[in-house]
């Protein structure tokens, strides 16, 4: 099965460059292009891609607002932010809007493809700078902290997950099987009412499980 991709970027040169490269990948199919956030929403609703490569700054509607609206109607669609901005004021709002990944436009093409594949498999796809912002952000605890519903082992798994570790790495760190890790992660998603690893990590930071440095 091909990974269906929509590219949303207001620069045609960027869209064409991404299109040209991604077409060389046998397991990836670019099904649409958008030049602004509104067009990205329309394509999400009509084409139902697996992943949208979303620019942050676009005319008419930016990538953050578009991501929010897409995730409301199409929560199963993964949004990978692909941008030139790596500061906290852009990274955190993008993740809070529902983006599952965050990469910079200077990423190597092969790394971008690897990020796309990881994202579809439920793995984290965050640029190290974005990960650093996520893990060092100091957030106030909010009402209805669902972390209290997690078992101690689930908290251990969530903490490792928040460090960007894969299931295999978490299993190795905690001396458990990958199957057990997957079970714990499924329970964590259900209890925290999140849909992916990035949102679970963000929840952990916002509610104090992961402390700022």
N, C-alpha and C positions, 0 to 999 in steps of 0.2 A: 504494500500500500504506500502510495506517495504521500509525502508531507505537503499539504496544501498551504501555500504562503500568499499573503497579501502584503505588498510593500507600500507604506504610507510615508511619503516625504515630499516636501514642496519643491525640491530641486530635481529636475528631470535627469540631470547628469548622474546624480546619486542613484535614482531609481533604475536608470539604464545600466549602470555599472553593476548594481546588485542583481538585476535581472540576467545580465550576461553571464555572471559567474555562477549564480544558482542554477541556471539551465544546464550547466556542465555536471550537475549532481544527479545521478540516476534516481535517487529516492526523494527528490524535491521537485515540486511543481509550483511555479508562480502563477496563481489564478487571477490576480488582479493588481491594479496600481491605483493609489489615491494621492492627490496632491494637497489635501488638507484633512482635518479631523472629521468634518461632516461626510466627506466622501468615504473615509475609512469606516464610519458607522454604517453607511449604506451597503458597502461591500461585505461587511461582517454579517449584516442581516440577510443578504441575498446569496452570498457565496459560501458562508459558513466554513472559513478556512480553519486549519488547525492552529496556525500561528500568524500573528500580524507583526511585521517589523515596523515599529512606530517611531517616527521622529518626534522630538519634544516640541520644538518651536515651528509652528505652521500657521498660515493665515486662516481666517474665518473661525477655526477652532483648533486649539493646540492639542498635543498628544495626550496630555493628562486628562483633560475634560473628555476627549474622545474615548480614552480607556475606561473612565468611569461609566460612561453610557453603554459602551460595548459589553462590559462585564455584567451590567444589570440584565440585559436581554440575552446575552450569550456567555454565561459564566464559564462554559467549557473551552472557549477560545483563549489561547495563551497569547499574551502581549509581551513582546521583547522590545524594550526601548533601545533604539539605536541612535545615539546622539553625540554631540560634541561637548555637552555640558556634564561635568562630573561633581559639581558642588552639592553640598547637602540640601540647599534650597530647591534643587531640581530632583535629586535622587529620592529623597524621602517622600515628597508628594507623589512622585510617579509610582512608587511601591505601594503607598497608601491607596492610590487610585485603583490598584488591582494588577499592576504589571507583575509578571512572573519572572522577568529577567531585565537586566540593565547592562548594556555594553556600549563602549565608545566607538565612534566611526573609524578610528585608526586601528581597529582590531584586524588581525591577519585574517584573510579570507577563510583559510582552513579552520581557524579558531571559531569563526562565526558559524560555520557549518556544524562544528562540534557542539556549539552552544545551542543551536536549533534542535539538534538531535537529543541533547540532554534535556532540554525543556520539554519536549514531547514525551520523554520517558519519566517526567516528574522530578528530575534533578534540578538543583539550583543553577542559574545561569547569570551570575552577577560578576561584574568587573570588580577587581580587588578594591578599587576606590569606593565603589558603591557598598561593598561588604563592610568596609571600614566605617563608613558613615552609619550604616545600619547598626553595627555592633557598638559603636561609641556614643550613639545618641542617648542622651539622658531624658527619659520621658516620665511624666507623672503617671502613677497608677490610676486606672479608670475603674468606675463601678462595674460590678458583675465580672470580677476577675475569674475567668474560667480555668486558670491554672490550678486552682484548688481542687478541681475535679480530676486532675491527672494523678496517676500513681507515681511513686518515686522513680520507678524504672522508666515510665513515660517521660518524666521530667529530664532524666538522664539522656534519653534519646533526643528529646527536643533541644537540649543544650548542645549536643554534638551536631545535630542538624543545623543549628543556628551558626555553627562555625563553617558551614558550607561543605560538610563531609558527605560523601556518598554512602549508600546503604552498606556497601562492603567495608568502608572505613569505620562506620559506626559500629558494625558488628565486631570488627577487630578491636576497637577501643573498649567496648563493653563486654567482650568475651561471650557474645551470643551469636546465633545464626542470622543470616540475612533474612530468612523467612520470618524470624521473630521480630527483627527490625521493621519489616514491612507491616506486620500486624500492629506493632506499637504505633507506627506512623499513621496507619489507618484510624486507629483509636484516637490519636492526637487530633487529626483533622476533624473527626466527628465531634469530639468534646469541645474543641476551640471554635468550631463552626467556620473553618477555613477550607480552601479548596486546593492549596498547593504548599510546597515547602517554603517558598519565599514569604507567603503571608503568615505561615506558622512562625517563622523566625522573627518577622516584624512584630507579631503579637507578643512573643517572648520578650523582646526588647522593651516594648511599650509597657509591659506589666511587671518588669523588674527581674525576670528570670536571668536575663543577660545584662550584666551591669556595664555601664560606661567606664572607660579607662580614665 
